[in-house]
Structure formats: C-alpha cells, structure tokens
Amino acid sequence: EATFMRMKEDHMLNGQLKPGYNVNVATVSEYIVGTYVSSDRTDTKTTIPFMEKLMKSYTAIERVVYDSGYESEEVYSYLREKGQLPYIKPQTYEKWKKRSFKQDISKRENMGYDQESDTYICHAGKELRVIYLKKQRSKSGYESEVTVYECEDCTGCPYKEKCTKAKGNKRFGEA
C-alpha cells in the first residue's frame, strides 16, 4: 500500500520516486503519545485523521504545533472547531524574510490594507476593491472562499510592469 514519494535523502539529487509512507508522531514533553502511518503524500491530508485518532485517547488537547507542511485553511478550521489552538509555521515564512519578496510591489502582503472598507492600496496609491468571491474545493472536499480584488484603473501607471502581468488597464489580485 506504499505510495511513490520523492525522498529527501535522495543522494543522487535526481528527484527519484521511491515507495514510502508518511509517518506522523505526536509528542508531549518529549514522550511519544501517538503515531499515524499513511500512504498519503501530503501532511495536510494526514492531519485530520491523525487528530481524530489522538482524540480517542486524549480528549484534552489544547495546543498543537506543526511545521509548515501541515498549513492549510482546512487544518486551521478543523483545529479551531475542535477547540485547539494551532501553532503552525506559515509555508511562506522563509520567502517573506527575503528582501526580494519585501520589495515586490505586486504582492498584496506589501500593500496597505483598509480592513473597514476591505480594500488594498497599491504602490501608486490606487484602491483594489473586491469584485467577486470565488469558491474552491480541495481534493479532500473542503470548500473555501477566495476574494478577488481589482484595481480601479491602471492606465498610465508607472508601476504597472512591476505590479501585474494582467493585460489591459486593470490589476487583479486574490486573497
């Protein structure tokens, strides 16, 4: 029942696929309190079944700590629904620390945001407003909502080349 996975210790560095399992281990004060073995390649898909297994034995799980491989909206929603406080390293954490990312004006994280009006302010000072909400469904069936923003008008903007790849006079952004 193993699944072909790219192994980290591939000494040839050629991305060779090998049969393997995804092994999860839960610890409390350095003691192993639970394990979960799956043939699923992604950590985000093993989180919920593993937590369900753990909660059969430990009903008072208050906090969970995961590395970035477990970060997903579905995992956050599940853990909060179960009354658990998640500490999960963002997948983009290392990228956010780089100067190239911090100086990229096309990233919404580098734009001003007005929570009251739900608008972003681009480098040229123009507003990006909500134009529609888009529903997405993950492979596991989890449904999420993505907000799509659009700039009022990018005509003649000196930053357009660095800000967007969109054709025409408008800028699109998703959050």
LOLODREN-154875 format. One record per atom (N, C-alpha, C): atom name; x, y, z. Coordinates in steps of 0.02 Angstrom, whole numbers, plus 50000, padded with zeros to 5 digits. Layout:
residues N
(atom CA, (X, Y, Z))
...
//
This chain:
residues 175
(atom N, (50040, 49940, 50000))
(atom CA, (50000, 50000, 50000))
(atom C, (50042, 50063, 50000))
(atom N, (50107, 50057, 49992))
(atom CA, (50151, 50116, 49992))
(atom C, (50135, 50159, 49931))
(atom N, (50151, 50223, 49937))
(atom CA, (50141, 50271, 49883))
(atom C, (50209, 50295, 49860))
(atom N, (50217, 50307, 49796))
(atom CA, (50280, 50334, 49771))
(atom C, (50287, 50407, 49792))
(atom N, (50344, 50421, 49825))
(atom CA, (50357, 50488, 49851))
(atom C, (50429, 50509, 49834))
(atom N, (50440, 50574, 49831))
(atom CA, (50508, 50600, 49824))
(atom C, (50539, 50600, 49894))
(atom N, (50594, 50566, 49901))
(atom CA, (50626, 50560, 49967))
(atom C, (50679, 50614, 49976))
(atom N, (50682, 50643, 50035))
(atom CA, (50730, 50695, 50050))
(atom C, (50802, 50671, 50046))
(atom N, (50814, 50608, 50063))
(atom CA, (50882, 50583, 50065))
(atom C, (50903, 50551, 49999))
(atom N, (50877, 50577, 49944))
(atom CA, (50896, 50552, 49878))
(atom C, (50967, 50577, 49864))
(atom N, (51017, 50535, 49876))
(atom CA, (51087, 50555, 49869))
(atom C, (51107, 50573, 49798))
(atom N, (51068, 50551, 49749))
(atom CA, (51084, 50567, 49679))
(atom C, (51056, 50636, 49660))
(atom N, (51012, 50663, 49701))
(atom CA, (50980, 50728, 49689))
(atom C, (50945, 50731, 49621))
(atom N, (50916, 50675, 49601))
(atom CA, (50882, 50674, 49536))
(atom C, (50806, 50668, 49543))
(atom N, (50780, 50679, 49602))
(atom CA, (50708, 50678, 49612))
(atom C, (50677, 50611, 49601))
(atom N, (50714, 50559, 49615))
(atom CA, (50688, 50491, 49605))
(atom C, (50631, 50475, 49652))
(atom N, (50579, 50445, 49624))
(atom CA, (50522, 50423, 49665))
(atom C, (50536, 50354, 49693))
(atom N, (50519, 50346, 49757))
(atom CA, (50527, 50282, 49790))
(atom C, (50464, 50266, 49829))
(atom N, (50447, 50203, 49838))
(atom CA, (50389, 50186, 49878))
(atom C, (50401, 50204, 49951))
(atom N, (50351, 50234, 49983))
(atom CA, (50359, 50255, 50053))
(atom C, (50294, 50269, 50087))
(atom N, (50299, 50285, 50151))
(atom CA, (50241, 50301, 50192))
(atom C, (50252, 50369, 50225))
(atom N, (50199, 50402, 50242))
(atom CA, (50201, 50465, 50279))
(atom C, (50189, 50447, 50353))
(atom N, (50239, 50458, 50395))
(atom CA, (50235, 50441, 50465))
(atom C, (50229, 50504, 50507))
(atom N, (50178, 50508, 50549))
(atom CA, (50167, 50564, 50594))
(atom C, (50177, 50540, 50665))
(atom N, (50207, 50582, 50707))
(atom CA, (50219, 50566, 50777))
(atom C, (50197, 50624, 50820))
(atom N, (50158, 50610, 50872))
(atom CA, (50137, 50662, 50920))
(atom C, (50176, 50652, 50984))
(atom N, (50201, 50708, 51011))
(atom CA, (50239, 50705, 51073))
(atom C, (50211, 50754, 51124))
(atom N, (50220, 50737, 51187))
(atom CA, (50204, 50782, 51243))
(atom C, (50263, 50777, 51291))
(atom N, (50296, 50833, 51304))
(atom CA, (50355, 50834, 51349))
(atom C, (50406, 50782, 51328))
(atom N, (50418, 50777, 51264))
(atom CA, (50468, 50733, 51234))
(atom C, (50450, 50659, 51236))
(atom N, (50389, 50643, 51257))
(atom CA, (50366, 50573, 51256))
(atom C, (50319, 50563, 51197))
(atom N, (50328, 50508, 51162))
(atom CA, (50284, 50492, 51106))
(atom C, (50217, 50470, 51133))
(atom N, (50163, 50504, 51113))
(atom CA, (50096, 50487, 51137))
(atom C, (50051, 50460, 51081))
(atom N, (50075, 50463, 51019))
(atom CA, (50035, 50437, 50964))
(atom C, (50074, 50435, 50900))
(atom N, (50054, 50389, 50857))
(atom CA, (50084, 50384, 50790))
(atom C, (50029, 50373, 50739))
(atom N, (50044, 50390, 50678))
(atom CA, (49996, 50381, 50623))
(atom C, (50036, 50369, 50559))
(atom N, (50023, 50315, 50526))
(atom CA, (50057, 50297, 50464))
(atom C, (50006, 50298, 50408))
(atom N, (50024, 50332, 50354))
(atom CA, (49978, 50339, 50297))
(atom C, (50015, 50332, 50232))
(atom N, (49979, 50314, 50181))
(atom CA, (50010, 50312, 50114))
(atom C, (49996, 50377, 50076))
(atom N, (49967, 50427, 50110))
(atom CA, (49954, 50492, 50079))
(atom C, (50019, 50533, 50078))
(atom N, (50033, 50564, 50021))
(atom CA, (50095, 50601, 50014))
(atom C, (50097, 50666, 50054))
(atom N, (50040, 50699, 50063))
(atom CA, (50040, 50766, 50092))
(atom C, (50021, 50765, 50166))
(atom N, (50057, 50805, 50205))
(atom CA, (50044, 50810, 50277))
(atom C, (49976, 50840, 50291))
(atom N, (49953, 50886, 50249))
(atom CA, (49889, 50919, 50263))
(atom C, (49831, 50868, 50262))
(atom N, (49838, 50816, 50222))
(atom CA, (49784, 50765, 50219))
(atom C, (49789, 50714, 50275))
(atom N, (49845, 50710, 50310))
(atom CA, (49852, 50663, 50365))
(atom C, (49833, 50694, 50432))
(atom N, (49831, 50760, 50436))
(atom CA, (49819, 50795, 50499))
(atom C, (49753, 50776, 50532))
(atom N, (49698, 50780, 50495))
(atom CA, (49632, 50768, 50525))
(atom C, (49624, 50695, 50546))
(atom N, (49641, 50646, 50505))
(atom CA, (49635, 50577, 50530))
(atom C, (49680, 50563, 50590))
(atom N, (49740, 50592, 50591))
(atom CA, (49785, 50583, 50647))
(atom C, (49756, 50614, 50711))
(atom N, (49729, 50675, 50705))
(atom CA, (49700, 50708, 50764))
(atom C, (49638, 50670, 50788))
(atom N, (49598, 50643, 50742))
(atom CA, (49540, 50603, 50762))
(atom C, (49563, 50542, 50803))
(atom N, (49617, 50510, 50780))
(atom CA, (49644, 50452, 50816))
(atom C, (49669, 50473, 50885))
(atom N, (49705, 50529, 50889))
(atom CA, (49731, 50552, 50953))
(atom C, (49676, 50570, 51003))
(atom N, (49623, 50602, 50977))
(atom CA, (49569, 50624, 51022))
(atom C, (49529, 50567, 51052))
(atom N, (49535, 50508, 51024))
(atom CA, (49502, 50450, 51054))
(atom C, (49536, 50432, 51120))
(atom N, (49601, 50446, 51125))
(atom CA, (49638, 50431, 51186))
(atom C, (49650, 50492, 51231))
(atom N, (49655, 50550, 51200))
(atom CA, (49670, 50612, 51237))
(atom C, (49617, 50664, 51220))
(atom N, (49570, 50674, 51264))
(atom CA, (49514, 50720, 51250))
(atom C, (49532, 50792, 51263))
(atom N, (49585, 50805, 51302))
(atom CA, (49601, 50874, 51320))
(atom C, (49663, 50900, 51283))
(atom N, (49661, 50898, 51217))
(atom CA, (49716, 50926, 51178))
(atom C, (49701, 51000, 51168))
(atom N, (49743, 51042, 51198))
(atom CA, (49731, 51115, 51196))
(atom C, (49770, 51150, 51141))
(atom N, (49833, 51129, 51130))
(atom CA, (49876, 51162, 51081))
(atom C, (49909, 51109, 51037))
(atom N, (49917, 51127, 50975))
(atom CA, (49954, 51084, 50929))
(atom C, (50006, 51125, 50892))
(atom N, (50065, 51096, 50883))
(atom CA, (50120, 51129, 50848))
(atom C, (50138, 51087, 50788))
(atom N, (50138, 51119, 50730))
(atom CA, (50155, 51084, 50667))
(atom C, (50206, 51125, 50628))
(atom N, (50243, 51090, 50585))
(atom CA, (50287, 51127, 50539))
(atom C, (50245, 51151, 50479))
(atom N, (50278, 51185, 50433))
(atom CA, (50242, 51217, 50378))
(atom C, (50208, 51169, 50330))
(atom N, (50228, 51106, 50329))
(atom CA, (50196, 51058, 50284))
(atom C, (50124, 51044, 50301))
(atom N, (50102, 51063, 50361))
(atom CA, (50034, 51050, 50383))
(atom C, (49988, 51110, 50375))
(atom N, (50015, 51166, 50352))
(atom CA, (49974, 51226, 50349))
(atom C, (49924, 51224, 50291))
(atom N, (49861, 51232, 50309))
(atom CA, (49807, 51240, 50259))
(atom C, (49747, 51269, 50295))
(atom N, (49704, 51301, 50258))
(atom CA, (49644, 51329, 50287))
(atom C, (49601, 51273, 50318))
(atom N, (49599, 51216, 50285))
(atom CA, (49560, 51160, 50310))
(atom C, (49585, 51137, 50378))
(atom N, (49651, 51133, 50387))
(atom CA, (49679, 51112, 50451))
(atom C, (49665, 51163, 50505))
(atom N, (49675, 51228, 50489))
(atom CA, (49659, 51280, 50538))
(atom C, (49586, 51276, 50560))
(atom N, (49541, 51270, 50512))
(atom CA, (49469, 51268, 50528))
(atom C, (49453, 51208, 50572))
(atom N, (49480, 51150, 50555))
(atom CA, (49467, 51090, 50593))
(atom C, (49491, 51097, 50666))
(atom N, (49553, 51120, 50674))
(atom CA, (49582, 51126, 50741))
(atom C, (49543, 51176, 50784))
(atom N, (49524, 51232, 50755))
(atom CA, (49486, 51283, 50793))
(atom C, (49417, 51256, 50810))
(atom N, (49386, 51220, 50764))
(atom CA, (49321, 51190, 50776))
(atom C, (49323, 51141, 50836))
(atom N, (49380, 51108, 50844))
(atom CA, (49390, 51060, 50898))
(atom C, (49415, 51093, 50962))
(atom N, (49421, 51160, 50961))
(atom CA, (49442, 51197, 51021))
(atom C, (49516, 51194, 51034))
(atom N, (49555, 51182, 50982))
(atom CA, (49627, 51177, 50990))
(atom C, (49660, 51240, 50962))
(atom N, (49713, 51262, 50995))
(atom CA, (49749, 51321, 50972))
(atom C, (49808, 51298, 50928))
(atom N, (49805, 51312, 50863))
(atom CA, (49858, 51289, 50818))
(atom C, (49917, 51337, 50815))
(atom N, (49977, 51309, 50818))
(atom CA, (50039, 51345, 50806))
(atom C, (50070, 51311, 50745))
(atom N, (50062, 51342, 50687))
(atom CA, (50087, 51312, 50626))
(atom C, (50130, 51364, 50589))
(atom N, (50191, 51345, 50573))
(atom CA, (50235, 51390, 50537))
(atom C, (50207, 51401, 50467))
(atom N, (50199, 51463, 50446))
(atom CA, (50173, 51476, 50378))
(atom C, (50219, 51448, 50324))
(atom N, (50190, 51421, 50271))
(atom CA, (50229, 51394, 50216))
(atom C, (50273, 51447, 50182))
(atom N, (50251, 51509, 50186))
(atom CA, (50287, 51563, 50153))
(atom C, (50334, 51601, 50201))
(atom N, (50345, 51576, 50261))
(atom CA, (50385, 51610, 50311))
(atom C, (50455, 51628, 50286))
(atom N, (50490, 51581, 50258))
(atom CA, (50559, 51594, 50234))
(atom C, (50558, 51643, 50176))
(atom N, (50508, 51638, 50132))
(atom CA, (50503, 51683, 50075))
(atom C, (50491, 51755, 50098))
(atom N, (50448, 51763, 50150))
(atom CA, (50431, 51829, 50175))
(atom C, (50491, 51866, 50203))
(atom N, (50542, 51830, 50226))
(atom CA, (50600, 51862, 50256))
(atom C, (50649, 51889, 50205))
(atom N, (50643, 51868, 50142))
(atom CA, (50691, 51889, 50090))
(atom C, (50677, 51960, 50067))
(atom N, (50730, 51997, 50054))
(atom CA, (50724, 52066, 50031))
(atom C, (50686, 52070, 49965))
(atom N, (50698, 52021, 49921))
(atom CA, (50664, 52022, 49856))
(atom C, (50588, 52018, 49864))
(atom N, (50565, 51979, 49913))
(atom CA, (50493, 51975, 49924))
(atom C, (50466, 52040, 49954))
(atom N, (50503, 52067, 50003))
(atom CA, (50481, 52128, 50037))
(atom C, (50477, 52188, 49989))
(atom N, (50517, 52186, 49936))
(atom CA, (50518, 52241, 49888))
(atom C, (50474, 52229, 49827))
(atom N, (50441, 52172, 49824))
(atom CA, (50398, 52156, 49767))
(atom C, (50330, 52190, 49777))
(atom N, (50318, 52243, 49739))
(atom CA, (50257, 52282, 49747))
(atom C, (50195, 52246, 49722))
(atom N, (50203, 52190, 49687))
(atom CA, (50144, 52153, 49662))
(atom C, (50113, 52109, 49716))
(atom N, (50148, 52098, 49772))
(atom CA, (50123, 52055, 49825))
(atom C, (50075, 52094, 49870))
(atom N, (50016, 52065, 49882))
(atom CA, (49967, 52100, 49924))
(atom C, (49993, 52110, 49995))
(atom N, (50038, 52066, 50018))
(atom CA, (50067, 52073, 50084))
(atom C, (50107, 52138, 50091))
(atom N, (50129, 52166, 50034))
(atom CA, (50168, 52227, 50034))
(atom C, (50126, 52289, 50018))
(atom N, (50061, 52281, 50016))
(atom CA, (50016, 52337, 50003))
(atom C, (49982, 52357, 50068))
(atom N, (49959, 52418, 50070))
(atom CA, (49920, 52440, 50128))
(atom C, (49851, 52407, 50124))
(atom N, (49821, 52395, 50182))
(atom CA, (49755, 52363, 50184))
(atom C, (49710, 52402, 50231))
(atom N, (49650, 52418, 50208))
(atom CA, (49600, 52451, 50249))
(atom C, (49546, 52399, 50266))
(atom N, (49546, 52376, 50328))
(atom CA, (49501, 52323, 50348))
(atom C, (49428, 52346, 50346))
(atom N, (49416, 52408, 50363))
(atom CA, (49347, 52434, 50365))
(atom C, (49314, 52432, 50296))
(atom N, (49351, 52452, 50244))
(atom CA, (49323, 52452, 50176))
(atom C, (49342, 52389, 50136))
(atom N, (49384, 52346, 50165))
(atom CA, (49408, 52285, 50133))
(atom C, (49439, 52302, 50065))
(atom N, (49488, 52348, 50066))
(atom CA, (49523, 52368, 50006))
(atom C, (49599, 52367, 50019))
(atom N, (49636, 52352, 49966))
(atom CA, (49709, 52358, 49968))
(atom C, (49727, 52423, 49932))
(atom N, (49784, 52452, 49951))
(atom CA, (49808, 52513, 49919))
(atom C, (49874, 52494, 49885))
(atom N, (49877, 52502, 49818))
(atom CA, (49936, 52483, 49781))
(atom C, (49991, 52535, 49789))
(atom N, (50049, 52522, 49759))
(atom CA, (50108, 52565, 49765))
(atom C, (50094, 52635, 49736))
(atom N, (50049, 52639, 49688))
(atom CA, (50032, 52703, 49658))
(atom C, (49977, 52739, 49696))
(atom N, (49952, 52709, 49751))
(atom CA, (49901, 52741, 49792))
(atom C, (49830, 52728, 49769))
(atom N, (49820, 52681, 49723))
(atom CA, (49753, 52665, 49699))
(atom C, (49723, 52607, 49738))
(atom N, (49657, 52607, 49742))
(atom CA, (49623, 52555, 49781))
(atom C, (49610, 52492, 49739))
(atom N, (49619, 52435, 49771))
(atom CA, (49599, 52372, 49742))
(atom C, (49538, 52350, 49781))
(atom N, (49481, 52348, 49747))
(atom CA, (49417, 52332, 49780))
(atom C, (49396, 52260, 49764))
(atom N, (49353, 52233, 49806))
(atom CA, (49326, 52166, 49795))
(atom C, (49282, 52168, 49734))
(atom N, (49294, 52121, 49687))
(atom CA, (49250, 52117, 49628))
(atom C, (49206, 52054, 49630))
(atom N, (49231, 52001, 49662))
(atom CA, (49189, 51942, 49672))
(atom C, (49222, 51893, 49720))
(atom N, (49182, 51847, 49744))
(atom CA, (49206, 51792, 49787))
(atom C, (49203, 51728, 49746))
(atom N, (49256, 51688, 49751))
(atom CA, (49261, 51627, 49712))
(atom C, (49265, 51568, 49760))
(atom N, (49225, 51517, 49747))
(atom CA, (49226, 51457, 49789))
(atom C, (49275, 51406, 49758))
(atom N, (49313, 51374, 49802))
(atom CA, (49361, 51323, 49781))
(atom C, (49349, 51260, 49823))
(atom N, (49362, 51203, 49793))
(atom CA, (49355, 51140, 49829))
(atom C, (49422, 51102, 49824))
(atom N, (49448, 51082, 49882))
(atom CA, (49512, 51045, 49883))
(atom C, (49499, 50972, 49864))
(atom N, (49553, 50934, 49854))
(atom CA, (49546, 50864, 49836))
(atom C, (49511, 50824, 49891))
(atom N, (49517, 50849, 49953))
(atom CA, (49484, 50814, 50009))
(atom C, (49410, 50833, 50015))
(atom N, (49388, 50882, 49974))
(atom CA, (49318, 50902, 49975))
(atom C, (49305, 50965, 50016))
(atom N, (49357, 50994, 50048))
(atom CA, (49349, 51054, 50088))
(atom C, (49335, 51114, 50042))
(atom N, (49283, 51152, 50058))
(atom CA, (49265, 51210, 50017))
(atom C, (49288, 51274, 50051))
(atom N, (49323, 51316, 50013))
(atom CA, (49345, 51380, 50039))
(atom C, (49324, 51436, 49992))
(atom N, (49329, 51497, 50017))
(atom CA, (49308, 51555, 49978))
(atom C, (49369, 51600, 49968))
(atom N, (49381, 51621, 49906))
(atom CA, (49437, 51664, 49889))
(atom C, (49408, 51731, 49867))
(atom N, (49436, 51786, 49893))
(atom CA, (49414, 51852, 49874))
(atom C, (49458, 51878, 49818))
(atom N, (49428, 51901, 49764))
(atom CA, (49465, 51928, 49707))
(atom C, (49457, 52004, 49707))
(atom N, (49515, 52038, 49704))
(atom CA, (49516, 52111, 49705))
(atom C, (49537, 52136, 49636))
(atom N, (49516, 52198, 49620))
(atom CA, (49535, 52229, 49556))
(atom C, (49548, 52303, 49568))
(atom N, (49599, 52327, 49534))
(atom CA, (49615, 52399, 49538))
(atom C, (49565, 52438, 49496))
(atom N, (49550, 52498, 49519))
(atom CA, (49502, 52540, 49484))
(atom C, (49525, 52555, 49412))
(atom N, (49589, 52572, 49403))
(atom CA, (49614, 52587, 49336))
(atom C, (49690, 52593, 49339))
(atom N, (49724, 52557, 49295))
(atom CA, (49798, 52558, 49293))
(atom C, (49824, 52597, 49234))
(atom N, (49781, 52634, 49199))
(atom CA, (49802, 52672, 49140))
(atom C, (49858, 52721, 49159))
(atom N, (49913, 52717, 49123))
(atom CA, (49969, 52763, 49133))
(atom C, (50007, 52753, 49197))
(atom N, (49996, 52700, 49232))
(atom CA, (50031, 52689, 49296))
(atom C, (50105, 52672, 49283))
(atom N, (50151, 52708, 49315))
(atom CA, (50222, 52695, 49304))
(atom C, (50246, 52629, 49336))
(atom N, (50206, 52600, 49381))
(atom CA, (50225, 52539, 49416))
(atom C, (50193, 52476, 49387))
(atom N, (50152, 52485, 49334))
(atom CA, (50113, 52428, 49308))
(atom C, (50156, 52368, 49289))
(atom N, (50213, 52379, 49257))
(atom CA, (50256, 52323, 49235))
(atom C, (50281, 52282, 49295))
(atom N, (50294, 52315, 49351))
(atom CA, (50318, 52279, 49410))
(atom C, (50260, 52252, 49452))
(atom N, (50201, 52277, 49440))
(atom CA, (50144, 52261, 49483))
(atom C, (50101, 52204, 49458))
(atom N, (50094, 52198, 49392))
(atom CA, (50046, 52148, 49367))
(atom C, (50068, 52120, 49299))
(atom N, (50042, 52061, 49285))
(atom CA, (50052, 52030, 49219))
(atom C, (49987, 52033, 49179))
(atom N, (49935, 52063, 49210))
(atom CA, (49869, 52067, 49178))
(atom C, (49872, 52111, 49116))
(atom N, (49832, 52093, 49067))
(atom CA, (49827, 52132, 49006))
(atom C, (49776, 52188, 49018))
(atom N, (49780, 52240, 48979))
(atom CA, (49731, 52294, 48985))
(atom C, (49750, 52343, 49041))
(atom N, (49700, 52377, 49067))
(atom CA, (49712, 52430, 49116))
(atom C, (49697, 52411, 49188))
(atom N, (49681, 52349, 49200))
(atom CA, (49662, 52330, 49268))
(atom C, (49711, 52282, 49298))
(atom N, (49712, 52281, 49364))
(atom CA, (49756, 52236, 49402))
(atom C, (49713, 52190, 49443))
(atom N, (49728, 52126, 49440))
(atom CA, (49690, 52076, 49479))
(atom C, (49733, 52052, 49536))
(atom N, (49701, 52036, 49591))
(atom CA, (49736, 52007, 49648))
(atom C, (49689, 51961, 49686))
(atom N, (49715, 51908, 49714))
(atom CA, (49673, 51862, 49753))
(atom C, (49699, 51859, 49824))
(atom N, (49652, 51851, 49870))
(atom CA, (49671, 51844, 49941))
(atom C, (49630, 51790, 49972))
//
